Amino acid sequence: MTVPPAPAPTRWPQVALIVLVGTMAGSQIGKVAPSLPAIRADLGLDMVDAGWIASVSTGTAVALGLAGGLLADRFGHRNTLVPGLLLTALGSAIGSQLDALAPLIA
């Protein structure tokens, strides 16, 4: 009778980092709705413009999430994680510096 090999020990620091990064990336999707009053005040937007910002943000998350999942299945989850997180950070940094509706929606 063969004894199966012992499983590798769990690398808890890596698990904690992955959970933290996933939580931060997930918060990027939900940050627009509570931020809309401040965005409206800063940019002088009406409710229709704020609706466009919310809709484009959600639609972008859906489209890029679908594309990211397909890329992850094709090229490996580890190979797409870091570029995806870097693009998320870059998009947030750029978006925080915009001061008009059209570039914000683009």
Jmol script that loads the backbone (N, CA, C; Angstrom):
load data "model"
ATOM      1  N   MET A   1       0.839  -1.179   0.000  1.00  0.00           N
ATOM      2  CA  MET A   1       0.000   0.000   0.000  1.00  0.00           C
ATOM      3  C   MET A   1       0.889   1.250   0.000  1.00  0.00           C
ATOM      4  N   THR A   2       0.644   2.144  -0.929  1.00  0.00           N
ATOM      5  CA  THR A   2       1.454   3.344  -1.074  1.00  0.00           C
ATOM      6  C   THR A   2       0.824   4.486  -0.285  1.00  0.00           C
ATOM      7  N   VAL A   3       1.641   5.178   0.451  1.00  0.00           N
ATOM      8  CA  VAL A   3       1.178   6.338   1.219  1.00  0.00           C
ATOM      9  C   VAL A   3       1.286   7.565   0.320  1.00  0.00           C
ATOM     10  N   PRO A   4       0.188   8.331   0.203  1.00  0.00           N
ATOM     11  CA  PRO A   4       0.257   9.530  -0.647  1.00  0.00           C
ATOM     12  C   PRO A   4       1.205  10.558  -0.025  1.00  0.00           C
ATOM     13  N   PRO A   5       1.848  11.360  -0.864  1.00  0.00           N
ATOM     14  CA  PRO A   5       2.758  12.380  -0.327  1.00  0.00           C
ATOM     15  C   PRO A   5       1.991  13.426   0.474  1.00  0.00           C
ATOM     16  N   ALA A   6       2.649  13.972   1.457  1.00  0.00           N
ATOM     17  CA  ALA A   6       2.030  15.018   2.286  1.00  0.00           C
ATOM     18  C   ALA A   6       1.846  16.273   1.434  1.00  0.00           C
ATOM     19  N   PRO A   7       0.733  16.963   1.637  1.00  0.00           N
ATOM     20  CA  PRO A   7       0.524  18.191   0.863  1.00  0.00           C
ATOM     21  C   PRO A   7       1.533  19.264   1.274  1.00  0.00           C
ATOM     22  N   ALA A   8       1.844  20.131   0.335  1.00  0.00           N
ATOM     23  CA  ALA A   8       2.767  21.228   0.628  1.00  0.00           C
ATOM     24  C   ALA A   8       2.124  22.151   1.663  1.00  0.00           C
ATOM     25  N   PRO A   9       2.914  22.717   2.547  1.00  0.00           N
ATOM     26  CA  PRO A   9       2.345  23.626   3.546  1.00  0.00           C
ATOM     27  C   PRO A   9       1.787  24.882   2.874  1.00  0.00           C
ATOM     28  N   THR A  10       0.753  25.410   3.464  1.00  0.00           N
ATOM     29  CA  THR A  10       0.129  26.626   2.934  1.00  0.00           C
ATOM     30  C   THR A  10       1.057  27.812   3.175  1.00  0.00           C
ATOM     31  N   ARG A  11       1.257  28.608   2.147  1.00  0.00           N
ATOM     32  CA  ARG A  11       2.105  29.805   2.259  1.00  0.00           C
ATOM     33  C   ARG A  11       1.212  30.991   2.624  1.00  0.00           C
ATOM     34  N   TRP A  12       0.980  31.174   3.912  1.00  0.00           N
ATOM     35  CA  TRP A  12       0.026  32.160   4.393  1.00  0.00           C
ATOM     36  C   TRP A  12       0.359  33.604   4.017  1.00  0.00           C
ATOM     37  N   PRO A  13       1.606  34.023   4.002  1.00  0.00           N
ATOM     38  CA  PRO A  13       1.865  35.400   3.546  1.00  0.00           C
ATOM     39  C   PRO A  13       1.406  35.643   2.109  1.00  0.00           C
ATOM     40  N   GLN A  14       1.601  34.662   1.234  1.00  0.00           N
ATOM     41  CA  GLN A  14       1.127  34.809  -0.144  1.00  0.00           C
ATOM     42  C   GLN A  14      -0.390  34.810  -0.207  1.00  0.00           C
ATOM     43  N   VAL A  15      -1.026  33.982   0.607  1.00  0.00           N
ATOM     44  CA  VAL A  15      -2.492  33.956   0.652  1.00  0.00           C
ATOM     45  C   VAL A  15      -3.015  35.317   1.106  1.00  0.00           C
ATOM     46  N   ALA A  16      -2.407  35.885   2.145  1.00  0.00           N
ATOM     47  CA  ALA A  16      -2.840  37.191   2.654  1.00  0.00           C
ATOM     48  C   ALA A  16      -2.658  38.276   1.601  1.00  0.00           C
ATOM     49  N   LEU A  17      -1.541  38.242   0.884  1.00  0.00           N
ATOM     50  CA  LEU A  17      -1.294  39.235  -0.167  1.00  0.00           C
ATOM     51  C   LEU A  17      -2.319  39.120  -1.285  1.00  0.00           C
ATOM     52  N   ILE A  18      -2.631  37.914  -1.694  1.00  0.00           N
ATOM     53  CA  ILE A  18      -3.611  37.709  -2.761  1.00  0.00           C
ATOM     54  C   ILE A  18      -4.997  38.189  -2.333  1.00  0.00           C
ATOM     55  N   VAL A  19      -5.387  37.913  -1.105  1.00  0.00           N
ATOM     56  CA  VAL A  19      -6.685  38.377  -0.605  1.00  0.00           C
ATOM     57  C   VAL A  19      -6.716  39.901  -0.562  1.00  0.00           C
ATOM     58  N   LEU A  20      -5.638  40.522  -0.082  1.00  0.00           N
ATOM     59  CA  LEU A  20      -5.574  41.980  -0.013  1.00  0.00           C
ATOM     60  C   LEU A  20      -5.649  42.614  -1.398  1.00  0.00           C
ATOM     61  N   VAL A  21      -4.881  42.094  -2.326  1.00  0.00           N
ATOM     62  CA  VAL A  21      -4.871  42.641  -3.687  1.00  0.00           C
ATOM     63  C   VAL A  21      -6.236  42.437  -4.357  1.00  0.00           C
ATOM     64  N   GLY A  22      -6.833  41.279  -4.164  1.00  0.00           N
ATOM     65  CA  GLY A  22      -8.151  41.031  -4.735  1.00  0.00           C
ATOM     66  C   GLY A  22      -9.209  41.961  -4.177  1.00  0.00           C
ATOM     67  N   THR A  23      -9.130  42.231  -2.883  1.00  0.00           N
ATOM     68  CA  THR A  23     -10.076  43.156  -2.261  1.00  0.00           C
ATOM     69  C   THR A  23      -9.890  44.564  -2.802  1.00  0.00           C
ATOM     70  N   MET A  24      -8.653  44.990  -2.931  1.00  0.00           N
ATOM     71  CA  MET A  24      -8.389  46.332  -3.454  1.00  0.00           C
ATOM     72  C   MET A  24      -8.830  46.458  -4.911  1.00  0.00           C
ATOM     73  N   ALA A  25      -8.558  45.443  -5.715  1.00  0.00           N
ATOM     74  CA  ALA A  25      -8.974  45.485  -7.118  1.00  0.00           C
ATOM     75  C   ALA A  25     -10.495  45.470  -7.231  1.00  0.00           C
ATOM     76  N   GLY A  26     -11.154  44.677  -6.394  1.00  0.00           N
ATOM     77  CA  GLY A  26     -12.613  44.630  -6.411  1.00  0.00           C
ATOM     78  C   GLY A  26     -13.244  45.939  -5.997  1.00  0.00           C
ATOM     79  N   SER A  27     -12.581  46.674  -5.120  1.00  0.00           N
ATOM     80  CA  SER A  27     -13.138  47.958  -4.684  1.00  0.00           C
ATOM     81  C   SER A  27     -13.098  48.994  -5.802  1.00  0.00           C
ATOM     82  N   GLN A  28     -12.282  48.776  -6.821  1.00  0.00           N
ATOM     83  CA  GLN A  28     -12.224  49.706  -7.947  1.00  0.00           C
ATOM     84  C   GLN A  28     -13.559  49.743  -8.700  1.00  0.00           C
ATOM     85  N   ILE A  29     -14.256  48.621  -8.700  1.00  0.00           N
ATOM     86  CA  ILE A  29     -15.529  48.562  -9.410  1.00  0.00           C
ATOM     87  C   ILE A  29     -16.609  49.316  -8.643  1.00  0.00           C
ATOM     88  N   GLY A  30     -16.610  49.183  -7.324  1.00  0.00           N
ATOM     89  CA  GLY A  30     -17.678  49.771  -6.525  1.00  0.00           C
ATOM     90  C   GLY A  30     -17.433  51.168  -6.034  1.00  0.00           C
ATOM     91  N   LYS A  31     -16.340  51.792  -6.422  1.00  0.00           N
ATOM     92  CA  LYS A  31     -16.028  53.106  -5.875  1.00  0.00           C
ATOM     93  C   LYS A  31     -16.759  54.250  -6.572  1.00  0.00           C
ATOM     94  N   VAL A  32     -17.296  54.024  -7.741  1.00  0.00           N
ATOM     95  CA  VAL A  32     -17.879  55.130  -8.505  1.00  0.00           C
ATOM     96  C   VAL A  32     -19.175  55.628  -7.877  1.00  0.00           C
ATOM     97  N   ALA A  33     -20.079  54.732  -7.545  1.00  0.00           N
ATOM     98  CA  ALA A  33     -21.395  55.159  -7.043  1.00  0.00           C
ATOM     99  C   ALA A  33     -21.294  56.044  -5.796  1.00  0.00           C
ATOM    100  N   PRO A  34     -20.552  55.666  -4.761  1.00  0.00           N
ATOM    101  CA  PRO A  34     -20.479  56.559  -3.609  1.00  0.00           C
ATOM    102  C   PRO A  34     -19.680  57.832  -3.875  1.00  0.00           C
ATOM    103  N   SER A  35     -18.886  57.846  -4.944  1.00  0.00           N
ATOM    104  CA  SER A  35     -18.079  59.023  -5.264  1.00  0.00           C
ATOM    105  C   SER A  35     -18.808  60.015  -6.167  1.00  0.00           C
ATOM    106  N   LEU A  36     -19.948  59.630  -6.714  1.00  0.00           N
ATOM    107  CA  LEU A  36     -20.633  60.493  -7.680  1.00  0.00           C
ATOM    108  C   LEU A  36     -21.003  61.870  -7.134  1.00  0.00           C
ATOM    109  N   PRO A  37     -21.485  62.009  -5.891  1.00  0.00           N
ATOM    110  CA  PRO A  37     -21.776  63.373  -5.413  1.00  0.00           C
ATOM    111  C   PRO A  37     -20.537  64.276  -5.432  1.00  0.00           C
ATOM    112  N   ALA A  38     -19.398  63.749  -5.022  1.00  0.00           N
ATOM    113  CA  ALA A  38     -18.172  64.558  -5.039  1.00  0.00           C
ATOM    114  C   ALA A  38     -17.723  64.846  -6.464  1.00  0.00           C
ATOM    115  N   ILE A  39     -17.844  63.868  -7.350  1.00  0.00           N
ATOM    116  CA  ILE A  39     -17.475  64.075  -8.755  1.00  0.00           C
ATOM    117  C   ILE A  39     -18.372  65.126  -9.384  1.00  0.00           C
ATOM    118  N   ARG A  40     -19.672  65.048  -9.097  1.00  0.00           N
ATOM    119  CA  ARG A  40     -20.614  66.043  -9.644  1.00  0.00           C
ATOM    120  C   ARG A  40     -20.269  67.440  -9.162  1.00  0.00           C
ATOM    121  N   ALA A  41     -19.963  67.556  -7.872  1.00  0.00           N
ATOM    122  CA  ALA A  41     -19.638  68.874  -7.325  1.00  0.00           C
ATOM    123  C   ALA A  41     -18.334  69.415  -7.906  1.00  0.00           C
ATOM    124  N   ASP A  42     -17.326  68.573  -8.013  1.00  0.00           N
ATOM    125  CA  ASP A  42     -16.025  69.021  -8.522  1.00  0.00           C
ATOM    126  C   ASP A  42     -16.073  69.411  -9.991  1.00  0.00           C
ATOM    127  N   LEU A  43     -16.817  68.656 -10.796  1.00  0.00           N
ATOM    128  CA  LEU A  43     -16.842  68.902 -12.232  1.00  0.00           C
ATOM    129  C   LEU A  43     -18.067  69.682 -12.702  1.00  0.00           C
ATOM    130  N   GLY A  44     -18.987  69.984 -11.787  1.00  0.00           N
ATOM    131  CA  GLY A  44     -20.190  70.721 -12.162  1.00  0.00           C
ATOM    132  C   GLY A  44     -21.105  69.948 -13.097  1.00  0.00           C
ATOM    133  N   LEU A  45     -21.314  68.671 -12.816  1.00  0.00           N
ATOM    134  CA  LEU A  45     -22.091  67.806 -13.699  1.00  0.00           C
ATOM    135  C   LEU A  45     -23.536  67.700 -13.234  1.00  0.00           C
ATOM    136  N   ASP A  46     -24.437  67.399 -14.173  1.00  0.00           N
ATOM    137  CA  ASP A  46     -25.821  67.118 -13.799  1.00  0.00           C
ATOM    138  C   ASP A  46     -25.996  65.611 -13.609  1.00  0.00           C
ATOM    139  N   MET A  47     -27.220  65.191 -13.292  1.00  0.00           N
ATOM    140  CA  MET A  47     -27.491  63.777 -13.008  1.00  0.00           C
ATOM    141  C   MET A  47     -27.283  62.894 -14.245  1.00  0.00           C
ATOM    142  N   VAL A  48     -27.576  63.411 -15.432  1.00  0.00           N
ATOM    143  CA  VAL A  48     -27.391  62.632 -16.655  1.00  0.00           C
ATOM    144  C   VAL A  48     -25.906  62.330 -16.872  1.00  0.00           C
ATOM    145  N   ASP A  49     -25.080  63.345 -16.683  1.00  0.00           N
ATOM    146  CA  ASP A  49     -23.639  63.138 -16.828  1.00  0.00           C
ATOM    147  C   ASP A  49     -23.117  62.142 -15.793  1.00  0.00           C
ATOM    148  N   ALA A  50     -23.618  62.257 -14.570  1.00  0.00           N
ATOM    149  CA  ALA A  50     -23.210  61.313 -13.521  1.00  0.00           C
ATOM    150  C   ALA A  50     -23.658  59.891 -13.877  1.00  0.00           C
ATOM    151  N   GLY A  51     -24.830  59.772 -14.472  1.00  0.00           N
ATOM    152  CA  GLY A  51     -25.302  58.469 -14.918  1.00  0.00           C
ATOM    153  C   GLY A  51     -24.405  57.871 -15.991  1.00  0.00           C
ATOM    154  N   TRP A  52     -23.919  58.725 -16.885  1.00  0.00           N
ATOM    155  CA  TRP A  52     -22.996  58.251 -17.911  1.00  0.00           C
ATOM    156  C   TRP A  52     -21.704  57.729 -17.282  1.00  0.00           C
ATOM    157  N   ILE A  53     -21.196  58.446 -16.311  1.00  0.00           N
ATOM    158  CA  ILE A  53     -19.970  58.005 -15.640  1.00  0.00           C
ATOM    159  C   ILE A  53     -20.186  56.646 -14.985  1.00  0.00           C
ATOM    160  N   ALA A  54     -21.298  56.488 -14.275  1.00  0.00           N
ATOM    161  CA  ALA A  54     -21.583  55.217 -13.608  1.00  0.00           C
ATOM    162  C   ALA A  54     -21.770  54.090 -14.626  1.00  0.00           C
ATOM    163  N   SER A  55     -22.480  54.375 -15.702  1.00  0.00           N
ATOM    164  CA  SER A  55     -22.736  53.342 -16.714  1.00  0.00           C
ATOM    165  C   SER A  55     -21.469  52.921 -17.439  1.00  0.00           C
ATOM    166  N   VAL A  56     -20.657  53.870 -17.832  1.00  0.00           N
ATOM    167  CA  VAL A  56     -19.420  53.545 -18.545  1.00  0.00           C
ATOM    168  C   VAL A  56     -18.471  52.791 -17.621  1.00  0.00           C
ATOM    169  N   SER A  57     -18.416  53.185 -16.366  1.00  0.00           N
ATOM    170  CA  SER A  57     -17.549  52.492 -15.416  1.00  0.00           C
ATOM    171  C   SER A  57     -17.965  51.035 -15.245  1.00  0.00           C
ATOM    172  N   THR A  58     -19.251  50.805 -15.096  1.00  0.00           N
ATOM    173  CA  THR A  58     -19.743  49.436 -14.939  1.00  0.00           C
ATOM    174  C   THR A  58     -19.565  48.629 -16.222  1.00  0.00           C
ATOM    175  N   GLY A  59     -19.884  49.233 -17.341  1.00  0.00           N
ATOM    176  CA  GLY A  59     -19.718  48.538 -18.621  1.00  0.00           C
ATOM    177  C   GLY A  59     -18.267  48.182 -18.910  1.00  0.00           C
ATOM    178  N   THR A  60     -17.367  49.082 -18.573  1.00  0.00           N
ATOM    179  CA  THR A  60     -15.945  48.809 -18.752  1.00  0.00           C
ATOM    180  C   THR A  60     -15.504  47.651 -17.865  1.00  0.00           C
ATOM    181  N   ALA A  61     -15.970  47.633 -16.619  1.00  0.00           N
ATOM    182  CA  ALA A  61     -15.618  46.541 -15.707  1.00  0.00           C
ATOM    183  C   ALA A  61     -16.112  45.200 -16.244  1.00  0.00           C
ATOM    184  N   VAL A  62     -17.315  45.184 -16.793  1.00  0.00           N
ATOM    185  CA  VAL A  62     -17.860  43.944 -17.348  1.00  0.00           C
ATOM    186  C   VAL A  62     -17.038  43.484 -18.546  1.00  0.00           C
ATOM    187  N   ALA A  63     -16.786  44.398 -19.478  1.00  0.00           N
ATOM    188  CA  ALA A  63     -16.059  44.029 -20.701  1.00  0.00           C
ATOM    189  C   ALA A  63     -14.631  43.590 -20.394  1.00  0.00           C
ATOM    190  N   LEU A  64     -13.939  44.355 -19.560  1.00  0.00           N
ATOM    191  CA  LEU A  64     -12.557  44.005 -19.249  1.00  0.00           C
ATOM    192  C   LEU A  64     -12.480  42.771 -18.354  1.00  0.00           C
ATOM    193  N   GLY A  65     -13.478  42.581 -17.498  1.00  0.00           N
ATOM    194  CA  GLY A  65     -13.504  41.365 -16.684  1.00  0.00           C
ATOM    195  C   GLY A  65     -13.676  40.127 -17.532  1.00  0.00           C
ATOM    196  N   LEU A  66     -14.539  40.205 -18.512  1.00  0.00           N
ATOM    197  CA  LEU A  66     -14.733  39.078 -19.429  1.00  0.00           C
ATOM    198  C   LEU A  66     -13.472  38.819 -20.248  1.00  0.00           C
ATOM    199  N   ALA A  67     -12.906  39.879 -20.800  1.00  0.00           N
ATOM    200  CA  ALA A  67     -11.679  39.721 -21.585  1.00  0.00           C
ATOM    201  C   ALA A  67     -10.539  39.211 -20.706  1.00  0.00           C
ATOM    202  N   GLY A  68     -10.439  39.721 -19.492  1.00  0.00           N
ATOM    203  CA  GLY A  68      -9.385  39.266 -18.585  1.00  0.00           C
ATOM    204  C   GLY A  68      -9.534  37.801 -18.224  1.00  0.00           C
ATOM    205  N   GLY A  69     -10.748  37.348 -18.035  1.00  0.00           N
ATOM    206  CA  GLY A  69     -10.976  35.937 -17.747  1.00  0.00           C
ATOM    207  C   GLY A  69     -10.588  35.051 -18.907  1.00  0.00           C
ATOM    208  N   LEU A  70     -10.917  35.482 -20.113  1.00  0.00           N
ATOM    209  CA  LEU A  70     -10.525  34.709 -21.297  1.00  0.00           C
ATOM    210  C   LEU A  70      -9.005  34.672 -21.459  1.00  0.00           C
ATOM    211  N   LEU A  71      -8.358  35.809 -21.237  1.00  0.00           N
ATOM    212  CA  LEU A  71      -6.900  35.844 -21.325  1.00  0.00           C
ATOM    213  C   LEU A  71      -6.256  34.984 -20.242  1.00  0.00           C
ATOM    214  N   ALA A  72      -6.822  35.010 -19.048  1.00  0.00           N
ATOM    215  CA  ALA A  72      -6.272  34.209 -17.954  1.00  0.00           C
ATOM    216  C   ALA A  72      -6.396  32.715 -18.256  1.00  0.00           C
ATOM    217  N   ASP A  73      -7.505  32.319 -18.843  1.00  0.00           N
ATOM    218  CA  ASP A  73      -7.658  30.908 -19.206  1.00  0.00           C
ATOM    219  C   ASP A  73      -6.685  30.507 -20.312  1.00  0.00           C
ATOM    220  N   ARG A  74      -6.395  31.433 -21.190  1.00  0.00           N
ATOM    221  CA  ARG A  74      -5.507  31.106 -22.315  1.00  0.00           C
ATOM    222  C   ARG A  74      -4.031  31.145 -21.930  1.00  0.00           C
ATOM    223  N   PHE A  75      -3.630  32.173 -21.161  1.00  0.00           N
ATOM    224  CA  PHE A  75      -2.209  32.380 -20.876  1.00  0.00           C
ATOM    225  C   PHE A  75      -1.808  32.049 -19.446  1.00  0.00           C
ATOM    226  N   GLY A  76      -2.761  31.701 -18.620  1.00  0.00           N
ATOM    227  CA  GLY A  76      -2.456  31.370 -17.235  1.00  0.00           C
ATOM    228  C   GLY A  76      -2.828  32.511 -16.297  1.00  0.00           C
ATOM    229  N   HIS A  77      -3.371  32.138 -15.178  1.00  0.00           N
ATOM    230  CA  HIS A  77      -3.836  33.150 -14.225  1.00  0.00           C
ATOM    231  C   HIS A  77      -2.685  33.964 -13.651  1.00  0.00           C
ATOM    232  N   ARG A  78      -1.606  33.310 -13.355  1.00  0.00           N
ATOM    233  CA  ARG A  78      -0.459  34.018 -12.788  1.00  0.00           C
ATOM    234  C   ARG A  78       0.130  35.007 -13.793  1.00  0.00           C
ATOM    235  N   ASN A  79       0.139  34.645 -15.070  1.00  0.00           N
ATOM    236  CA  ASN A  79       0.717  35.519 -16.098  1.00  0.00           C
ATOM    237  C   ASN A  79      -0.146  36.729 -16.400  1.00  0.00           C
ATOM    238  N   THR A  80      -1.415  36.698 -16.069  1.00  0.00           N
ATOM    239  CA  THR A  80      -2.288  37.838 -16.347  1.00  0.00           C
ATOM    240  C   THR A  80      -2.612  38.653 -15.102  1.00  0.00           C
ATOM    241  N   LEU A  81      -2.298  38.142 -13.925  1.00  0.00           N
ATOM    242  CA  LEU A  81      -2.634  38.838 -12.683  1.00  0.00           C
ATOM    243  C   LEU A  81      -1.882  40.156 -12.549  1.00  0.00           C
ATOM    244  N   VAL A  82      -0.580  40.114 -12.653  1.00  0.00           N
ATOM    245  CA  VAL A  82       0.224  41.323 -12.439  1.00  0.00           C
ATOM    246  C   VAL A  82      -0.064  42.391 -13.495  1.00  0.00           C
ATOM    247  N   PRO A  83      -0.082  42.063 -14.798  1.00  0.00           N
ATOM    248  CA  PRO A  83      -0.430  43.118 -15.765  1.00  0.00           C
ATOM    249  C   PRO A  83      -1.828  43.693 -15.526  1.00  0.00           C
ATOM    250  N   GLY A  84      -2.772  42.851 -15.139  1.00  0.00           N
ATOM    251  CA  GLY A  84      -4.118  43.349 -14.864  1.00  0.00           C
ATOM    252  C   GLY A  84      -4.148  44.307 -13.686  1.00  0.00           C
ATOM    253  N   LEU A  85      -3.411  43.986 -12.634  1.00  0.00           N
ATOM    254  CA  LEU A  85      -3.351  44.872 -11.479  1.00  0.00           C
ATOM    255  C   LEU A  85      -2.637  46.178 -11.811  1.00  0.00           C
ATOM    256  N   LEU A  86      -1.592  46.095 -12.617  1.00  0.00           N
ATOM    257  CA  LEU A  86      -0.893  47.315 -13.025  1.00  0.00           C
ATOM    258  C   LEU A  86      -1.785  48.213 -13.874  1.00  0.00           C
ATOM    259  N   LEU A  87      -2.562  47.612 -14.772  1.00  0.00           N
ATOM    260  CA  LEU A  87      -3.500  48.413 -15.575  1.00  0.00           C
ATOM    261  C   LEU A  87      -4.590  49.039 -14.716  1.00  0.00           C
ATOM    262  N   THR A  88      -5.058  48.303 -13.709  1.00  0.00           N
ATOM    263  CA  THR A  88      -6.051  48.847 -12.784  1.00  0.00           C
ATOM    264  C   THR A  88      -5.488  50.047 -12.040  1.00  0.00           C
ATOM    265  N   ALA A  89      -4.269  49.918 -11.534  1.00  0.00           N
ATOM    266  CA  ALA A  89      -3.640  51.027 -10.815  1.00  0.00           C
ATOM    267  C   ALA A  89      -3.403  52.223 -11.729  1.00  0.00           C
ATOM    268  N   LEU A  90      -2.948  51.955 -12.951  1.00  0.00           N
ATOM    269  CA  LEU A  90      -2.702  53.035 -13.904  1.00  0.00           C
ATOM    270  C   LEU A  90      -3.996  53.763 -14.255  1.00  0.00           C
ATOM    271  N   GLY A  91      -5.060  53.015 -14.505  1.00  0.00           N
ATOM    272  CA  GLY A  91      -6.345  53.636 -14.807  1.00  0.00           C
ATOM    273  C   GLY A  91      -6.865  54.488 -13.664  1.00  0.00           C
ATOM    274  N   SER A  92      -6.699  54.016 -12.436  1.00  0.00           N
ATOM    275  CA  SER A  92      -7.134  54.800 -11.287  1.00  0.00           C
ATOM    276  C   SER A  92      -6.308  56.072 -11.130  1.00  0.00           C
ATOM    277  N   ALA A  93      -5.003  55.963 -11.344  1.00  0.00           N
ATOM    278  CA  ALA A  93      -4.140  57.135 -11.229  1.00  0.00           C
ATOM    279  C   ALA A  93      -4.485  58.176 -12.295  1.00  0.00           C
ATOM    280  N   ILE A  94      -4.708  57.729 -13.506  1.00  0.00           N
ATOM    281  CA  ILE A  94      -5.064  58.662 -14.578  1.00  0.00           C
ATOM    282  C   ILE A  94      -6.433  59.280 -14.297  1.00  0.00           C
ATOM    283  N   GLY A  95      -7.395  58.459 -13.911  1.00  0.00           N
ATOM    284  CA  GLY A  95      -8.740  58.966 -13.644  1.00  0.00           C
ATOM    285  C   GLY A  95      -8.780  59.984 -12.515  1.00  0.00           C
ATOM    286  N   SER A  96      -7.898  59.846 -11.547  1.00  0.00           N
ATOM    287  CA  SER A  96      -7.896  60.787 -10.424  1.00  0.00           C
ATOM    288  C   SER A  96      -7.401  62.168 -10.830  1.00  0.00           C
ATOM    289  N   GLN A  97      -6.729  62.282 -11.968  1.00  0.00           N
ATOM    290  CA  GLN A  97      -6.173  63.561 -12.406  1.00  0.00           C
ATOM    291  C   GLN A  97      -7.039  64.280 -13.441  1.00  0.00           C
ATOM    292  N   LEU A  98      -8.124  63.646 -13.881  1.00  0.00           N
ATOM    293  CA  LEU A  98      -8.956  64.245 -14.926  1.00  0.00           C
ATOM    294  C   LEU A  98      -9.889  65.281 -14.336  1.00  0.00           C
ATOM    295  N   ASP A  99     -10.183  66.313 -15.130  1.00  0.00           N
ATOM    296  CA  ASP A  99     -11.039  67.388 -14.623  1.00  0.00           C
ATOM    297  C   ASP A  99     -12.163  67.784 -15.581  1.00  0.00           C
ATOM    298  N   ALA A 100     -12.535  66.876 -16.479  1.00  0.00           N
ATOM    299  CA  ALA A 100     -13.630  67.137 -17.402  1.00  0.00           C
ATOM    300  C   ALA A 100     -14.362  65.827 -17.677  1.00  0.00           C
ATOM    301  N   LEU A 101     -15.602  65.945 -18.120  1.00  0.00           N
ATOM    302  CA  LEU A 101     -16.448  64.770 -18.331  1.00  0.00           C
ATOM    303  C   LEU A 101     -15.938  63.885 -19.462  1.00  0.00           C
ATOM    304  N   ALA A 102     -15.635  64.442 -20.622  1.00  0.00           N
ATOM    305  CA  ALA A 102     -15.282  63.623 -21.790  1.00  0.00           C
ATOM    306  C   ALA A 102     -14.058  62.749 -21.549  1.00  0.00           C
ATOM    307  N   PRO A 103     -12.950  63.285 -21.004  1.00  0.00           N
ATOM    308  CA  PRO A 103     -11.821  62.379 -20.753  1.00  0.00           C
ATOM    309  C   PRO A 103     -12.123  61.353 -19.673  1.00  0.00           C
ATOM    310  N   LEU A 104     -12.944  61.714 -18.714  1.00  0.00           N
ATOM    311  CA  LEU A 104     -13.289  60.778 -17.645  1.00  0.00           C
ATOM    312  C   LEU A 104     -14.081  59.597 -18.212  1.00  0.00           C
ATOM    313  N   ILE A 105     -14.990  59.865 -19.113  1.00  0.00           N
ATOM    314  CA  ILE A 105     -15.756  58.787 -19.733  1.00  0.00           C
ATOM    315  C   ILE A 105     -14.861  57.967 -20.677  1.00  0.00           C
ATOM    316  N   ALA A 106     -13.973  58.631 -21.385  1.00  0.00           N
ATOM    317  CA  ALA A 106     -13.066  57.905 -22.289  1.00  0.00           C
ATOM    318  C   ALA A 106     -12.132  57.018 -21.503  1.00  0.00           C
TER     319      ALA A 106
END
end "model"
wireframe off; spacefill off
backbone 0.3
color backbone group
